[in-house]
Amino acid sequence: MNAEAGRTYMIGGAEQRARPLEPALHLVATPIGNLGDITLRALEVLAAADVLACEDTRVTRVLLERYGIRQRPVAYHEHNAADAGPRLIAELEAGRSVALVSDAGTPLVSDPGFRLVDAALAAGIKVVPIPGASSVLAALTASGLPSDAFFFAGFLPVKDGPRKTRLAELAAIPGTLIFLESPRRLAASLASMAKALGDRSSAVCRELTKAFEEVRRGSLGELAEHYAQAGAPKGEIVVCVAPPAVAAPASAEDADRLLLSLADEMGASKAAAEAARMTGMKKADLYRRLLDLKNDAG
């Protein structure tokens, strides 16, 4: 436990003493590559926590050693969560502070930490976010794609069928799509995206914040062809894909024809709702227009 370590950490060669940490589950973001991206608050929390839980103790020790933090981390990951989770909750219920980190970036993003948070909240335990590095946001900002709305989709299914189904579900989302991907599946996934989403602008972000950082931009088809020829790249991969193109507004005549066609198959309210979905026009306006059309026809 950290009490034996003196709750200290190092910044620029100078030893710092961490203040006592409130009993809670602290979700600590760690660097995604460059160890200099750790925040001052994160260092203090890592040094002060009674218990430090991490995905891989070997990975976390590299960070701890860099900043002179004498913690003894315990493992909490996908394969031991069922056993390790209750032990961490017991520590929290005993009034101890627990810090949770992932191997890189913000905990709970594509890792099992959400189960621990869910259990902590169910037990009435406070959860405290300690923000910092995120490969998702780093890739989005470097991609050159719209950032006003985005959707993080995580990893796509490995098999073709489920992958096509998932991409079809995501195709209409009006924001930049962000995926994590394995280097060896990158070319195939990009080709599937091009087929399911259309040949949208995109960016493959690799090894962000590290020595060989690369952001390659182009259409999905161009990037799929590049990686099919170049082979699987090395490192961590984030793929950003532009939102779907905005359809041109329907003309009044087109909207009238669509409304009348839909009204032959469904009620006026449902027809207006479907026409609104298809054209981007307001349902209320379309509903009133449909009533007028019916009155004129009658």
N, C-alpha and C positions, 0 to 999 in steps of 0.2 A: 504494500500500500504506500501511497505517496507521502504519508506522514514521516516515514523513515528517510525520504529523499530530500526533505527540507523545502519542498515546494518552490524550487528555483528554476530559472531558465536563463539563457544567455542571449544578449542582443549586442552585436558589434564588439564582442569580447568582454562585455561588462555583465556581471551577474545581476539578475533581477529577482526579487522575491515576490511570488504571486500572492495576491490577497485571498482570504478564505472564499470558497465557492459555495453558493447556496445549494441545498439539497434539491436536485432536479436532474432531468435527463437533458444534457447539453449536446446538441447536434452540431459538430464542428466541421466546417469546410476546410479541406487541406489542399495544397497545390496539386494541379493536374500534371505537373512536370517540373517546372522551375521552382525549386524550394524557396526562392526568395519571395514567392507570392503568398506566403502565409501572413495572416494579419496579426497585429500585436495582441489583440483580444484573444485570438485563437491560441497563441502561445501561452498566455496566462491561464486560460482554461485548461489546456492540456497539462500544465504543470501542477495546477491546483486540484484537479479532480481526484476523488478518492479511488475511483475505478476508471480505467481507460479501456474501452472496448473497440476492436478494430477488425477488419476483414482478414488481413494477413499480418501477423506480428512482425515478420521480417521486413515488410515494406514500411510499416509504421516506425520501426526502430531507426530506419535511415533518417527520417524526419526528426525524431527525438534526439538522436545523436548530433545532428547538425546544430540544434539549438540547446544542447546541454540539459535536456529534460530527462531526469532519472526516474522514469516511470517503468512499470512492468506490465505492458499491455496484455489483455486477455482476448482470445479470439471470439468473434461473433460474425458468422457468415451463413450463407445459404444452407450448408450441410450440417451445421450444429445449432441452428437457431432454435429448434424445438427444445433443446436442453439448456443452451446458454441463455436464452431469453428469460426464462423464469428465475434463473440465478441473478441476473441483472435487476429484474423487478424486485426481488427480495432485498438486494442491496439498497435500492431506492426506497423501499418501504421501511427500511431500517434507518432512514434519514441520511444516507450517504449520497454524494454527488457522483454521477456517472457521465463521462464524456464518450460520445460515439463518433468514430471517424470511419470513412471508407478508404479504400486504397488511394483514391485520388478524387478530388472535387467535393461536391456537396453530398452528404449522406442522404439516403432514401431515393436518389435518382438511379434507377436500375440496380438497386441492391435490397436486401431483405430488411433494412432498417425500419420500414413502415410497420412491420409486425410489432417491433419493440415499441414504437411510438403508440400504436393502437392499444397495446397492453398497458402502457404507462398511463395513458389517458383514462382507460377503463378503471384503473386503480386510483384515479384522482391525483396522479403525480404530475407536477409541472414539467412542461417541455419547453426548452429554450433554444432557439436557433442562433447559431454563431456563423453569420454569412461569410462568404469568401469566394474562392475560385469555383468556376463551373465551366466544363467543356461545352455544354449546350449554349450558354450565353456568349462564350468566347467565339465559338464558331459562327453564331448568328451575326455578331457584330463585324466579323471579318469577311463574311460571305458576300457582302454587297447587295443582299436581297432585302426585301421589305421587312422591317422589324417592329412595325406597329401592332401586328398580330401574328402569333406563331403557335405551332402545336408540336410538342415533343412526343414522338411516336416510339422512342426506344429502339429495340432491335426488331427487325422483321422476322417472321417465321422462316425457318431454314428450307422447308419443302415448298416446291413451286405452287401447288394448289392453295394452301393456306396463305402463302405470300401474296398471290394474286387477289385473294378475297380481302385480305387486310388492306392492300393498296386501293382496291375499289371502294372500301369504306372511307378511306382518307381523301379520295380524289376531289371531293367538292368542298373541303374545308377552306374557308376564305382567309388563309394565312400561310406563312412560310412553314413548311414541314421540316422537322429536324429528326434525323435518324442516327443511331449508333450502328456501326457495322464492322464485321470481321474482315480483315484484309483479304483473306482467301475467298470470301463471298462477294467482295465489292463489285467486281465486273458484272456478275450475274444479277445482283440486286439492282444495279444501275440500269441494266437492260430491261428488267422487269418494271422498274419505275417508268422508264420511257414509254413502254407499251401501255401501262395502266393509267399513267397520269398525263401522257402527252410529252412532247419533247421540250419540257420547260427549262428555263435557266436554272442552274444549280451550282453548287460548290462542294468539293471534297476537301475537308480540312483534316490535315494529318499532323500528328506530333505537336499539337499546339503548345506553345511556351517552351518547347525543347529546342535543342541545337539544330535539328533538321526540320523545323516547322515548315509546312507547305500548305498553301491554299490554292487549289487548282479550280478555276472557274470555266464554265462552258455549259452547253445544253446537256441534258441527260444522255442523249444518244452519243454525243461527242465524248463525254467522259467514259461511258460504257465501252466505246471502241478503244479509247486510250488505254484503259486498264486491262482490257482483253489482250491487247498487243504487248503492253509493258510488263504484264504479270502482276501478281499481288504485291502491293507496297508493304513497307514495314511500319509498325507503330499503331497507335490508337487512331480510329477513324470516326469523324462526324460528317454526315452528309446533310446539306441544306438544300431544299427544293422550293422554288418560287411558288407563290399562290397560283390558282387557276386564272386564266385570262378572264376579264370581266366581259360578259356578253354585251353586245350593242343593245340599247333599249329597243323594245318592240314598238313598232308603229301602232297608231290607234287602230288601223285596219287589221293588222296582224293580231292585236289583242282581242278585237271583236270576234274574229274568226276562231281564235283559240277558245274564248269563253263559250261561244255557241256550240263548238264541238264537244267541249267537256260537259256542258249542260245537258247534252243528249244522253250522257252516261251516268251523271250524278246530280245531286241537289245543287241549288244555286250557291249556298255557302261553301260547300266542299269544292265546287268548280272554281269559285273565286280564290280559295286558298291554294289550289293546285296551280292555277294560272299565276298567282303571285310568286309561288316557288319557282316556276319556270321562267318568268320574265323579270323578276326583281321589282315589279310594281307593287303598290300597296293593295292589300286584300280589300280594304273598305272601298277604295275607289273602283276596283274591279267588280265588286259585288253590286254597287250602285249602277255601274255601267251595264251589267248583265240584266238587272231589273228593267232598265230603260229599254234595252234591246228586246226583251220579252214583251214589254208593253207596246213598243212600236210594231212588233210582229203580230200582236193580238188585235 
